[in-house]
Amino acid sequence: SQVSFEEESQNPPAVGHWKSLMPSKGDKEEPESGCQDAGGVDEPQSTEQLNVSRLRSSSVEIREKGSEFLRDELHKAQKELKLKDKECERLSKVREQLEQELEELTASLFEEAHKMVREANTKQAAAEKQLREARGKIDMLQAEVTALKTLVITSTPSSPNRELHPQLQSPSKAGFRKGHGRNKSTSSAMVSAASQSLAPEPASRECREVDSILFAEFQAWKESPTLDKSCSFLDRIYREDVGPCLDFTKQELSELVRVAVEQNTLTIEPVASQAVPVVAAEECGGPKKCALSGLPRTCKHRIMLGDSGNYYYISPSCRARITAVCNFFTYIRYIQQGLVRQDVELMYWEVMRLRREMSLAKLGFYPSEM
């Protein structure tokens, strides 16, 4: 309060107010009147005290207003700090949430990337395996085509292929091949079909006429060849030729033989004279008993179904019936694969010839060399 009083005493208006109390030069009657009035001596002192009290009251008022203003500013600052704290807390929560989401997203991305890499490696391995299998199949098909061209195309009436015509070979060579030959159903069917198709025609020609229904069914099958027996062409042949031709006494074994012929997994091989069966099972037959008919017959051949390793001895009649069906399936497979380049009518007559072979075989007719 003493400092504020000193500041207020140095204020210019207060100094001017004090100057106004001093007697001026032009005023000559006031000192005389002051001297004459005995009560006028205490008037400047009361005025001065009044001014001091006013200055003190104004300083107190200013100080109170200043303190009130500072309190308001402090309250405002405290409120702003609280808001800032709340905002900082909210932003920190948002940052933590974003960091957690970023970590989860990074983990999911890494997991997805590893999964894609694993799938890509698996697909690549599968593709490489399929490529190797396809190359192997291509090589096998090329070898079959080459062998087919060598066996079929190179045989002409002027220069016949002796491999396709056993009757042109010497008896010693023919007997040697007969005792040591081993072939799949496709190979034996191809040789038999080629030898019969290229055999010299008999002196008396037979008359033949195309059946319109059978030819229409064959033409419809030739447009989109398939081995599905649901089509009318193969359904008729299954019903009239294949089924009766492969219908033996042993029904269960007959069904297995039919499936093996359809899947091209049947193997026929001659029985060597010195060969002795390792397992003499009743259902497998023996050199003196046919496994398909169950009758005592001299069995010169035996069959194996797939890679089972079990051999079944068959009689010449059963072998003729199985071979006739194999010849038919081999020819239609060649047509399906596009290996037969002939007119539709010629292919039709070849199919009819194979059907005639199956009909004769199921009736018991077969060549003597079997």
C-alpha positions in Angstrom: 0.0 0.0 0.0 2.9 2.3 0.7 4.3 1.6 -2.8 1.0 2.2 -4.5 0.7 5.5 -2.5 4.1 6.6 -3.7 3.1 5.7 -7.3 -0.1 7.6 -7.0 1.7 10.6 -5.4 4.0 10.8 -8.5 0.9 10.9 -10.8 0.8 14.2 -12.8 -2.8 15.1 -11.9 -2.0 14.9 -8.2 0.9 17.3 -8.7 -1.3 19.7 -10.7 -3.8 19.5 -7.9 -1.2 20.5 -5.4 -0.1 23.4 -7.6 -3.7 24.7 -7.6 -3.5 25.1 -3.8 -0.6 27.5 -4.1 -1.4 31.2 -4.0 -1.1 32.9 -7.5 0.6 36.2 -8.1 -2.6 37.9 -9.3 -4.5 36.9 -6.3 -3.6 39.4 -3.6 -6.7 39.3 -1.5 -6.6 35.6 -0.7 -3.6 35.7 1.6 -5.1 38.5 3.4 -8.4 36.8 3.7 -6.6 33.6 4.8 -4.8 35.5 7.4 -7.9 37.3 8.5 -9.8 33.9 8.7 -8.6 31.9 11.6 -10.4 28.7 10.5 -8.9 28.7 6.9 -5.4 27.4 7.9 -6.7 23.7 8.3 -8.5 23.6 4.8 -5.4 22.5 2.7 -4.6 19.8 5.1 -8.1 18.3 5.0 -8.1 18.4 1.2 -4.8 16.7 1.1 -6.0 13.9 3.5 -9.2 13.5 1.3 -7.0 13.1 -1.8 -4.8 10.5 -0.1 -7.9 8.5 1.1 -9.3 8.7 -2.4 -6.0 7.5 -3.8 -5.9 4.6 -1.3 -9.4 3.6 -2.1 -8.8 3.6 -5.8 -5.6 1.6 -5.4 -7.5 -1.0 -3.3 -10.2 -1.1 -5.9 -7.7 -1.5 -8.7 -5.9 -4.3 -6.8 -9.2 -6.1 -6.2 -10.2 -5.8 -9.8 -6.7 -7.0 -10.8 -6.9 -10.0 -8.5 -10.4 -10.9 -9.7 -9.2 -10.7 -13.3 -6.2 -12.9 -12.5 -8.5 -15.4 -10.8 -10.7 -15.5 -13.9 -7.7 -16.0 -16.1 -6.5 -18.7 -13.8 -9.8 -20.5 -14.0 -9.8 -20.2 -17.7 -6.3 -21.6 -17.9 -7.2 -24.5 -15.6 -10.2 -25.3 -17.7 -8.1 -25.2 -20.9 -5.6 -27.5 -19.3 -8.3 -30.0 -18.3 -9.6 -30.0 -21.9 -6.0 -30.4 -23.2 -5.5 -33.3 -20.8 -8.7 -35.0 -22.0 -7.7 -34.4 -25.6 -4.2 -35.8 -25.0 -5.8 -38.9 -23.3 -8.2 -39.4 -26.2 -5.4 -39.0 -28.8 -3.2 -41.5 -26.8 -6.0 -44.0 -26.9 -6.5 -43.5 -30.6 -2.7 -43.9 -31.1 -2.7 -47.1 -29.1 -5.7 -48.4 -31.1 -4.0 -47.5 -34.4 -0.8 -49.2 -33.3 -2.7 -52.4 -32.3 -4.6 -52.4 -35.6 -1.3 -51.8 -37.5 0.3 -54.8 -35.7 -2.7 -57.0 -36.5 -2.7 -55.9 -40.1 1.0 -56.5 -40.5 0.6 -60.0 -38.9 -2.3 -60.9 -41.2 -0.4 -59.6 -44.2 2.6 -61.7 -43.4 0.4 -64.7 -42.8 -1.4 -64.2 -46.1 1.9 -63.8 -47.9 3.2 -67.0 -46.4 0.0 -68.8 -47.3 0.2 -67.5 -50.9 3.8 -68.7 -51.1 2.9 -72.1 -49.9 0.0 -72.4 -52.3 2.2 -71.2 -55.2 4.9 -73.8 -54.3 2.2 -76.5 -54.1 0.7 -75.5 -57.5 4.2 -75.4 -59.0 5.0 -78.8 -57.7 1.7 -80.2 -59.1 2.3 -78.5 -62.4 5.8 -79.9 -62.7 4.4 -83.4 -61.9 1.7 -83.0 -64.5 4.3 -81.8 -67.0 6.5 -84.8 -66.4 3.5 -87.1 -66.7 2.3 -85.4 -69.9 5.8 -85.7 -71.4 5.9 -89.4 -70.5 2.5 -89.9 -72.1 3.6 -88.0 -75.2 6.7 -90.1 -75.5 4.6 -93.3 -75.1 2.0 -92.1 -77.7 4.8 -91.2 -80.1 6.3 -94.7 -79.7 2.9 -96.3 -80.2 2.3 -94.2 -83.4 5.8 -95.1 -84.7 5.2 -98.8 -84.0 1.7 -98.6 -85.6 3.1 -97.0 -88.7 5.8 -99.6 -88.9 3.4 -102.5 -88.5 0.5 -101.3 -90.6 1.5 -98.6 -93.1 4.7 -100.4 -94.3 2.7 -103.5 -95.2 1.5 -103.5 -98.8 0.5 -106.3 -101.2 3.7 -105.9 -103.2 5.9 -106.0 -100.1 4.0 -107.5 -97.1 5.3 -107.1 -93.6 6.3 -110.5 -92.4 5.6 -109.6 -88.8 2.0 -109.1 -89.7 1.8 -112.3 -91.7 3.1 -115.3 -89.8 2.2 -117.6 -92.6 4.9 -116.0 -94.7 7.6 -116.9 -92.2 9.5 -120.1 -91.9 8.0 -122.7 -89.5 11.0 -122.5 -87.2 10.7 -118.8 -86.7 6.9 -119.0 -86.4 7.2 -121.7 -83.7 9.9 -119.7 -81.8 7.7 -116.5 -81.7 4.7 -118.6 -80.7 6.5 -120.0 -77.6 8.2 -116.9 -76.4 5.9 -114.0 -77.3 4.4 -111.8 -74.5 2.2 -108.9 -75.2 -0.5 -106.6 -73.8 -4.0 -106.9 -75.0 -3.5 -103.8 -77.2 -0.5 -105.2 -78.9 -2.0 -108.6 -79.6 -5.2 -107.0 -80.7 -3.3 -104.6 -83.1 -1.3 -107.5 -84.7 -4.3 -109.7 -85.0 -6.5 -106.9 -86.5 -3.8 -105.9 -88.9 -3.1 -109.5 -90.0 -6.7 -110.3 -90.6 -7.5 -107.0 -92.4 -4.5 -107.4 -94.7 -5.0 -111.2 -95.3 -5.7 -112.1 -99.0 -9.3 -112.3 -99.9 -10.8 -115.6 -100.7 -11.6 -116.6 -104.3 -15.4 -116.3 -103.8 -16.4 -112.8 -102.9 -19.2 -112.3 -100.5 -22.0 -109.8 -101.1 -22.6 -107.2 -98.4 -25.0 -104.3 -97.8 -24.8 -101.4 -95.4 -27.5 -101.5 -92.7 -28.9 -97.9 -92.5 -29.7 -98.0 -88.8 -26.2 -99.4 -87.8 -24.5 -97.0 -90.2 -26.4 -94.0 -88.8 -25.5 -95.0 -85.2 -21.8 -95.3 -86.2 -21.8 -92.0 -88.0 -23.3 -90.3 -84.9 -20.7 -91.9 -82.7 -17.9 -90.9 -85.2 -18.8 -87.2 -84.9 -17.8 -87.3 -81.2 -16.1 -90.7 -80.5 -16.2 -91.8 -76.9 -15.9 -95.0 -74.9 -19.0 -94.3 -72.9 -21.4 -97.2 -73.4 -24.4 -95.0 -72.9 -24.4 -94.0 -76.6 -26.6 -96.0 -78.9 -23.7 -97.3 -81.0 -21.7 -98.8 -78.1 -24.8 -99.8 -76.2 -25.9 -102.1 -79.1 -22.5 -103.6 -79.4 -22.3 -104.2 -75.6 -25.7 -105.8 -75.6 -25.3 -107.9 -78.7 -21.6 -108.8 -78.8 -19.3 -107.8 -75.9 -21.6 -109.0 -73.1 -22.4 -112.4 -74.6 -18.8 -112.9 -75.7 -17.4 -112.3 -72.2 -20.1 -114.2 -70.4 -18.3 -117.2 -68.9 -19.3 -119.7 -66.2 -17.3 -118.0 -63.5 -19.4 -114.8 -63.3 -17.2 -112.9 -60.8 -14.0 -113.5 -62.8 -15.9 -112.7 -66.0 -16.8 -109.3 -64.6 -13.1 -108.6 -63.7 -12.0 -109.6 -67.2 -14.6 -107.2 -68.8 -13.4 -104.3 -66.6 -9.7 -105.1 -67.4 -10.5 -105.2 -71.2 -12.3 -101.8 -71.0 -9.5 -100.2 -69.0 -6.8 -101.8 -71.3 -5.0 -103.5 -68.4 -5.4 -107.1 -69.5 -2.2 -109.1 -70.2 -2.2 -112.4 -72.2 0.9 -114.5 -72.4 1.6 -118.1 -73.5 2.4 -120.7 -70.8 5.9 -122.0 -71.1 6.2 -125.8 -70.8 8.6 -125.6 -68.0 6.7 -123.0 -66.0 5.2 -124.2 -62.8 2.6 -122.1 -61.0 3.8 -120.8 -57.6 0.3 -120.7 -56.1 -2.1 -123.4 -57.3 -5.3 -121.8 -56.3 -8.6 -123.4 -57.3 -10.0 -120.2 -58.9 -6.8 -119.6 -60.9 -7.1 -122.9 -62.8 -4.1 -124.7 -64.1 -2.5 -126.0 -67.3 -5.2 -128.6 -67.5 -8.2 -126.6 -66.2 -9.7 -123.3 -67.5 -10.3 -120.7 -64.8 -13.1 -119.0 -66.8 -15.2 -122.0 -67.9 -14.2 -124.4 -65.0 -13.8 -127.2 -67.5 -10.8 -129.5 -67.9 -9.1 -128.1 -71.0 -5.5 -127.8 -72.1 -4.6 -124.2 -71.3 -1.8 -122.8 -73.5 -2.2 -119.2 -72.3 -2.8 -117.3 -69.1 -4.1 -113.8 -68.3 -3.2 -111.2 -65.6 -5.7 -108.5 -64.6 -3.8 -105.2 -64.1 -0.8 -105.4 -61.8 -2.3 -107.9 -59.4 0.3 -110.5 -60.1 -2.3 -113.3 -60.2 -2.4 -115.4 -63.3 -5.5 -117.2 -64.6 -5.1 -120.1 -67.1 -7.6 -120.0 -70.0 -8.5 -122.4 -72.7 -8.1 -121.6 -76.4 -11.8 -120.9 -76.8 -11.8 -118.4 -74.0 -8.7 -116.8 -75.3 -10.3 -116.4 -78.8 -13.3 -114.7 -77.2 -11.2 -112.3 -75.1 -8.9 -111.5 -78.1 -11.9 -110.7 -80.3 -13.2 -108.2 -77.8 -9.7 -106.7 -77.3 -9.4 -106.3 -81.1 -12.7 -104.3 -81.2 -11.8 -102.0 -78.3 -8.3 -101.4 -79.7 -9.8 -100.3 -83.1 -12.3 -97.9 -81.6 -9.6 -96.5 -79.3 -7.5 -95.8 -82.4 -10.5 -94.0 -84.0 -11.0 -92.0 -80.9 -7.4 -90.9 -80.8 -7.4 -89.9 -84.5 -5.0 -92.6 -85.6 -7.3 -94.1 -88.3 -7.3 -92.0 -91.5 -9.9 -93.8 -93.6 -13.3 -93.2 -95.1 -16.3 -93.5 -92.8 -17.7 -96.4 -94.7 -14.4 -98.3 -94.6 -14.2 -97.8 -90.8 -17.8 -99.0 -90.5 -17.1 -102.3 -92.4 -14.0 -102.8 -90.2 -16.2 -102.5 -87.1 -18.7 -105.0 -88.6 -15.8 -107.4 -89.3 -14.7 -107.2 -85.7 -18.3 -107.7 -84.6 -18.5 -110.8 -86.7 -15.3 -112.1 -85.0 -16.9 -111.6 -81.6 -20.1 -113.4 -82.8 -18.1 -116.4 -84.1 -15.9 -116.6 -81.0 -18.9 -116.6 -78.6 -20.4 -119.4 -80.7 -17.2 -121.5 -80.2 -15.4 -120.9 -83.5 -11.8 -120.0 -83.3 -8.6 -120.5 -85.4 -6.7 -123.7 -85.0 -3.4 -122.0 -84.0 -5.0 -120.8 -80.8 
